[in-house]
Every structure is written in structure tokens, then in C-alpha cells.
Amino acid sequence: MTALRKLPVVTEGGASDGSEPPRARHPPWIKARIPSGEVYFDVRERVHRLGLHTVCESASCPNIGECWSRRALTIMILGNICTRSCQFCDVPTGRPLPPDPDEPRRVAEMLAGLDLRHTVITCVDRDDLADGGAAHWAATLDAVHARCPSLTVEVLTGDFQGDLAAVDVVLAARPDVFAHNLETVPRLSREVRVQASYPRSYQVLAHARARGAVTKTGLMLGLGETRDEIHAVLGELAALGVDILTLGQYLRPSLKHLPIARYLHPDEFVALREQALTLGIRHVEAGPLVRSSYHADGQAELIRALQQRS
């Protein structure tokens, strides 16, 4: 039987004597698999041997045990230091090193050794680069396509500061899915993402969709958004023609990050998924532990079908 662990969540405030703040339990439906097993450790060894980064480790994803046991991982390119300071994310912020020109080769080598049908590649935001890292994205996709020609590849990019020419550079490298996360509703966007904006992210998605790309986005819930605000965003995404949507519970990485406003019950995620599907979004992953790449490794056939649409 697979071991499960409850994830602790830190509470606001602390003990009166200044000691470690008290910890409260997540609700019982917030559980994650303990990383273990031969496959998990094999994937970890490969990642570290090739000197690669993954959002699974860098962002402290609770699903790492489940996903890596299926050899499903999300490689993170352009380093492990982000130029932005989003208030929900555990990836370090600072001044990154220049892009590593050998990284695309190593990413392709990693993926070639895993015998996957679909994979997700993401990145840190690189506002220090004139093109936001678009050329490095293209080099990575070219290397992966050459080494793994049957692999469908989803890219989860930043907003390139609204530079749509940079988006076109990525699209020209033929990703099978172009993903960019809105993360939250418009009212909370600036607080949650700081250097990003909802309209700019929406424009990036709209541009990719207009270019004929299979598009995907994701929202974190439990940050203080209202049900009406969620419904409004779902309607906008359906009108835009977004193909794939992820809805998950925000979980606070540390006391330095935004607090959790509330926990959504699993039934709420079921209802939101049904609504999004009714509105016309083709595929929806929704649940407390759903993250951007959750179960993406099983979507190769879906993506092929979406690419054949008129």
C-alpha cells in the first residue's frame, strides 16, 4: 500500500515566548505520497547527474513522489534563480547566471532516457535577458525534438514582459502545447505575482491561441478569490479558446509567502471542473493537489487530437 503523508501548514503568529510558530494540520484531503521507490530515486539521480533543475524540487511540489514514480517530471530551464518575487512561489529570487549553452543538450539527454510519450518543460523568469530567454527556449525545443522525435512537448513559459515577438520565437520551435499560468483572478494578480499582470498574461495566451497553438493555463485557489471571480475567469478562458485548464489549492511554502485564505473542499473542485467543461474548455484537471503539470504525462493522445482540430 502506498504511503501517504499529511503536509503541515504554518499558521500566522507564533508563541508568546518567540519560539517556533505553532503548526496546524491541513484538512484530511490534503495528502501527498512520500517520495520513495526505485523509479523515484532513479529519476532523481539522473536529474542531479546531468546538473538539471526541476520545478518539482525547486518549487517544493507536493506531488513529486507520485509523479517521479511514473518518470513524470517537469524540467526547469534557464537556471534555478528567478528574477521575480512572486509571493506564492518557493523558487529562489535573485541575480541568475547567464544561460548555460549546454543545457538544451542535457535536457534532451534526460528526456531520451525516460521513455516518455509527453513531457513538460518550464523555466524561471529571466527579465535580465533581452528576449526573456526565448532563444534558449528554442534551442531546448530543437534539441528535444531531434533526440525524441515522437515525444509531445508542453512548454510552460513566463510572460516575456509582454514581448509577443519572444512568444513567437518559442512557438516557431514547435511546442505541442503552449502553457502560461494566470495563477489567480485579476483583483489579486498584482499582490500574488508582483511583477506580472493579469492583462499581460491574458494577452500572451490570446496571442498563442491566435497562432493556432494548443493552449493551457492554471489557477491557484484559496488566496481570497470569490466564487464569482472564479466563474468570470472561467468564462474568459472559454471565450478565448483555452484548451486545457488546471485548478488546484494554493499551499503556502513558508511563513514568508502569502497565507492561505481558505481550503476548498474536493467537491468544490468537482463543481468547478464541471462548469469549465460545460463552458467549452476541452480538458480540466481540478483538485486540491493539482498543479500545472499534474497528469500531463497522460495527455499525449488528447494533445494530438487537439492539434487536428480545424
Buried (B, 14 or more C-beta within 10 A) or exposed (E): EEEEEEEEBBBEEEEEEEEEEEEEEBBEBBBBBBBEBEEBEBBBEBBEEBEBBBBBBBBBBBBBBBBBBBBBBBBBBBBBBBBBBBBBBBBEBEEBEEBBEEBBBBBBBBBBBBEBBBBBBBBBBBBEBEBBBBBBBBBBBBBBBEBBEEBBBBBBBBBBBBBBEBBBBBBEBEBBBBBBBBBBBBEBBEEBBEBBBBEBBBBBBBBBBEBEBBBBBBBBBBBBBEEEBBBBBBBBBBEBBBBBBBBBBBBBBEEEBBBBEEBBEBEBBEBBBEBBBEBBBBBBBBBBBBBBBBBBBEBBEBBBEBBEEE
